[in-house]
Amino acid sequence: MRFLHAADIHLDSPLTGLSAYPDAPTELLRTATRDAFDNLVTLALDEAVDFLVIAGDLYDGSWKDFNTGIYFARQMGRLKSAGIPVFVLHGNHDAESEMTRRLSLPDNVHVFPASRAGSFELPELRVALHGRSFKNAATTEDLVPGYPAPRQGWFNIGVLHTALEGYAAHASYAPCSMAELHAKGYQYWALGHVHEHQLWRGDSTIAFPGNLQGRNIRETGAKGALLVTADDGEVTSVERVFVDVLRWHRLAVDVSAARTLAEASRLVGGALESWLAAQTDSLPMAVRVSLTGRSAAHGELFGLETQLRAEVLAQAAAIAAERMWIEKVVIETQPPETAQALAARADAVADLQAILDAAPGDDALMASLEGDFAELLARLPLEVSQGAALLESVRAGLVPELVRATVPSLLARIASAE
């Protein structure tokens, strides 16, 4: 017996982080979640699985119009024609209270109730599926105690949308413990909500498939579902299957050897070329590039994210214009000399460092700088004021924080000019 376990599909949810750029793959960003779901349904048909489980957040919220529901019904029709049933549980994004539009679905689609835990049975496979959809998005109580006892002699699957223990980065929806799941006596727990793949074996096999398609830079790497095989009432294999159509990646580039922005840009280009050559798949990629290391170029790079991104975009376009897009360029370099090393110099740079280190505690100076910055901001062209991320600190009145952030780069610039 084989089935597919998917979750966190977020149909028609936009991919974010690239759409503001004129070079972005607009059509791919717009249709990515549908394209990944198309791939999942095609995989179910090609593998002739016995059924499909969707463990929450099929939708990203209430539909803007009925097209999302019509699209899903069409995909379910493909599975119905092949005799493949689908078991859907709703999570926090598509909770009963969140969905204001609904459509009738083909009769091969079975939705777990929200008022209490319910069960569906497949007698020919001796499989029982147990689950409870979210009635409200903010479902913060433990739902597991309300799940029924396992059907003896059958293969029992618990379907649950949960933060589980230890996932502080995710909202605590339907929290529960690992020990609690193992103790329930089910052979398999099909979980959703956490967007990273995780698998635990023990008294029960417990798994998050991760989301079906990465939607931003926080969701990097290959995405997809799980193909689960069971025999004689036991899970024999859990295989990751990838159906995503665009992948997000982070690339850290050490630019310690660079002395100028141009040299740093060339190092990034070389790193991108080497990294691209090492990729084993041919999917389009959105890449965040971080420049790291103690570099003599640190002072020159500071505050020039927009210029540097244009340089890196040119490098990427020359390497793989139709396959790789730069999501962002982040400058995380450090000055070539530490603050301690500068202080030990006993020269004008060391004296200036001492003055600047004390400046954030001088309330009168900070108030004066805030007035000067406000006047400067009013005069700056829009593209400049919007292109410099640190100016947000000025707008927010966080001038001491701005001074602390700029001191190392300013000193590096001065020291390198000596």
Buried (B, 14 or more C-beta within 10 A) or exposed (E): BBBBBBBBBBBBBBBEBBEEBEEBBEEBBBBBBBBBBBBBBEBBBEBEBBBBBBBBBBBBBBBEEEEBBEBBBEBBBBBBEEEBBBBBBBBBBBBBBBBEEEEEBBEBBBBBBBEEBBBBEBEEBBBBBBBBBBBEBEBEEEBBEEBBEBBEEBBBBBBBBBBBBEBEEBEBBBBBEBEBBBEBBBBBBBBBBBBBBBEBEEEBBBBBBBBBBBBBBEBBBBBBBBBBBBEEEEBEEBEBBBBBBBBBBBBEBBBBEBBBBEBBBBBBBEBBBEBBEEBEEEEBBBBBBBBBBBBBBBBBBBBBBBBBBBBBBEBBBEBBEEBBBBBBBBBEBBBBBEBEEBBEEEEEBBEBBEEBBEBBEBEEBBEEBBEEBEEEBEEEEEEEBEBBEBBEBBEEEBBBBBBBBBBBBBBBBBBBEE
